[in-house]
């Protein structure tokens, strides 16, 4: 229909403003630290605490007592407060006294080569590394003596030489033959590499390792891993084209099909808990933090600098302490990487347990960045895996605070105060801070963890480690900028190599303006303006193949200092207007 009126009349036009505003990609927190099990130096996403326990383990026994790594305690507090995804990068000791971590393997024999050592049908291996994955050993009444919650065993069922297929079960290591705990079931598998049900193609056979020279994860193997627990290490007796032209199994291949049986995994090395004298919780030291030193974190610090492969909005390394000499360099590297990435905020701990207000302020003074924030003091919590009351640094708790803040409000709200900064899982803080203590800490760029009667333990500050006074010396503003830059950069990526025309600019504005309006409506901005037109995209700019956009924002500030003046007036006095 016509869009203008030439002669008198009425023109009814539609202006559809009901489009849903595009939202940023959701990313979660990242943590670098030791774990009980799991892939070594291979960042892995977990989405629930139970998922974390399945992949990285929980409590362990060391020196006759039970412990949990701070990594596990951080994951627990993160998820119970609404966290949705956590990138876990497991690190291990590089000490010569700690054997390199390797996977556990299991050999599955074919029916014609049963019990023939060195002539297996196929070999499986665990994805997780370390001796904790060894379930091999004697079996008593259907249970493996070395079977535990953390390792696995295998079973073959429905083996059929007529069809050349079988079923593989992945079972929990501590189950019983008469009461099986099946973790995964893989049906209709074959050893025929020409078929879609080839065992390696269905389960996966890829191995990934950190490459020190390229600072990347290198992958070997042909098929992506679909199992959460195992992969196919090799198929020793494949059965290509299992059937002859008459549809009959070839006799040369039928003996390779495994029999109905079960077995265990073994031969893994590396035990993160075996070294005598490892220090945990509040006992960590400069040279021994959960059996590690600062240099053990280097590989994963370098790897997570890669913004293209790893996305997260918050990074923690509970156990690394700025005051510990061996931790200073790794923390410096993390802060540098965080500033270069520009898409996340880092939460370092300044001091170990038993320190003082003056010491933590002194340590905070050595750092100057708006991409990091620190909190103090340490807090006592219940370890969900051992039931013990243990001391943890603030960085083990803050991811949960940020997760709750984002679930209850938005990233540009302050993750602090009674409404969004409560630490309900904390039994008590290491020190009950006075008003004077809190003043000293806040002036020194340290966010106090305060204790209030009837309220409990609360995060009561939101300063970044930036020394210069500006809007970016507050966590909510820094996180607002991270959110806005992330979203608008995603939009701009879609414009690369598009025509530098008015249409392209309007496409950009039609997405960015409504998004910023939604942020403004949700109390993230006082005002904003986006300019991408002929004023900043002149002919000279266009000839240089550039497209320029300018985004002006006025971030919302938080009410941190509230003054209430009570004036007592005589009877009959007039109240001021």
BELZI-V146830 format. One record per backbone hydrogen bond with DSSP energy under -1.0 kcal/mol. CO is the residue of the C=O (numbers start at 1). NH is the residue of the N-H. E is the energy in kcal/mol with one decimal. If there is no record, write none. Layout:
BEGIN
co->{CO;CO}
nh->{NH;NH}
e->{E;E}
END
This chain:
BEGIN
co->{28;29;30;31;33;38;44;46;48;49;50;51;52;53;56;60;62;65;67;69;70;71;72;73;74;75;76;78;79;85;86;87;88;89;90;95;102;104;105;106;108;108;113;115;116;121;122;123;123;124;125;130;131;138;140;142;143;144;151;153;154;155;157;160;160;165;166;167;168;169;170;170;171;172;176;179;181;184;186;189;190;191;192;195;197;198;199;200;203;203;204;207;209;211;211;216;218;220;223;223;229;231;234;242;244;248;250;250;253;255;257;261;263;265;265;266;269;270;271;275;279;280;281;288;292;293;294;295;297;298;299;300;303;305;306;313;314;315;316;317;321;324;327;328;329;330;331;332;333;334;335;336;337;338;345;346;349;350;356;357;358;359;360;361;363;364;371;372;374;376;378;379;380;381;383;388;390;392;393;394;394;397;398;399;400;401;402;403;404;405;410;414;417;421;423;428;434;435;436;437;438;439;440;441;442;447;448;450;452;452;456;457;458;459;462;470;471;473;474;475;476;477;478;479;480;481;482;483;484;485;486;487;488;489;492;495;499;501;502;503;504;505;506;508;508;509;511;512;513;514;515;516;517;518;519;520;524;527;529;531;533;538;539;541;542;550;552;554;558;570}
nh->{313;87;316;89;91;129;88;86;52;53;54;55;56;57;37;67;65;62;60;73;74;75;76;77;78;79;80;83;82;29;46;31;44;33;41;98;130;126;266;124;121;122;116;117;119;237;108;233;234;106;231;133;134;145;143;177;140;147;173;171;263;169;167;164;165;160;189;157;186;155;183;184;153;175;179;176;172;170;168;166;199;239;195;198;190;202;203;204;226;227;232;220;218;215;216;211;209;207;205;206;127;125;123;250;247;244;253;254;256;112;111;156;154;135;136;105;102;131;274;278;290;283;284;285;289;296;297;298;301;302;303;304;306;307;310;345;30;347;32;320;324;327;331;332;333;334;335;336;337;338;339;340;341;342;315;373;322;323;360;361;362;363;364;365;366;367;346;465;447;449;430;392;427;390;387;383;381;379;396;397;398;401;402;403;404;405;406;407;408;409;413;416;421;459;426;380;438;439;440;441;442;443;444;446;445;376;460;458;455;456;452;423;450;417;475;473;474;464;478;479;480;481;482;483;484;485;486;487;488;489;490;491;492;493;495;498;501;505;506;507;508;509;510;511;512;513;515;516;517;518;519;520;521;522;524;523;556;554;552;550;537;542;543;546;545;531;529;526;560;573}
e->{-2.8;-2.7;-2.0;-2.6;-1.4;-1.3;-3.0;-2.6;-1.9;-2.7;-2.5;-1.9;-3.7;-1.7;-2.0;-2.5;-1.4;-3.0;-2.3;-1.6;-2.3;-2.2;-2.4;-2.2;-2.2;-2.4;-2.3;-2.3;-1.6;-1.4;-2.6;-2.8;-2.4;-1.9;-2.3;-1.6;-2.7;-2.6;-2.2;-2.9;-2.1;-1.7;-2.3;-1.0;-1.7;-1.9;-2.8;-2.1;-1.6;-2.5;-2.3;-2.3;-2.0;-2.5;-1.7;-1.1;-2.8;-1.1;-2.9;-2.8;-2.5;-3.0;-3.2;-1.8;-1.2;-2.5;-2.9;-2.5;-2.8;-1.8;-2.9;-1.6;-2.4;-1.8;-1.5;-1.4;-2.6;-2.6;-2.9;-1.4;-2.6;-2.4;-1.9;-1.3;-2.0;-2.1;-2.6;-1.4;-2.9;-1.4;-2.9;-2.5;-2.8;-1.9;-1.0;-3.4;-2.1;-2.6;-2.1;-1.0;-2.7;-2.3;-2.9;-2.7;-2.1;-2.8;-2.2;-1.3;-2.1;-2.4;-2.3;-3.8;-2.2;-1.9;-2.4;-2.8;-2.1;-2.5;-1.1;-1.1;-2.6;-2.1;-1.3;-2.1;-2.8;-1.7;-1.6;-1.3;-2.2;-2.6;-2.2;-2.4;-1.9;-1.1;-1.7;-1.4;-2.6;-2.2;-1.8;-2.5;-1.5;-1.8;-2.2;-2.2;-2.3;-2.2;-2.4;-2.4;-2.7;-2.8;-2.3;-2.2;-2.6;-2.9;-2.1;-2.0;-2.9;-1.5;-2.2;-2.1;-2.1;-2.1;-2.2;-1.7;-1.2;-1.7;-2.6;-2.7;-2.4;-1.9;-3.0;-3.0;-3.2;-3.0;-3.0;-3.1;-2.8;-2.5;-1.8;-2.1;-2.1;-1.3;-2.6;-2.2;-2.4;-2.5;-2.3;-1.7;-2.8;-2.5;-2.1;-2.3;-2.7;-2.7;-1.8;-3.0;-2.5;-2.3;-2.4;-2.5;-2.7;-2.3;-1.4;-2.9;-1.4;-1.8;-3.2;-3.1;-1.7;-2.9;-2.5;-2.8;-2.4;-3.2;-3.4;-1.9;-1.0;-1.6;-2.1;-2.8;-1.7;-2.5;-2.2;-2.3;-2.8;-2.9;-2.2;-2.2;-2.7;-2.2;-1.6;-1.9;-2.5;-2.1;-1.9;-2.5;-2.0;-2.0;-2.7;-2.1;-1.8;-2.6;-2.5;-1.0;-2.6;-2.0;-1.4;-2.7;-2.3;-2.0;-2.0;-2.3;-2.5;-1.4;-2.8;-1.5;-1.8;-2.3;-3.2;-2.5;-1.2;-2.5;-2.3;-1.8;-2.0;-3.0;-2.3;-3.4;-1.2;-2.1}
END
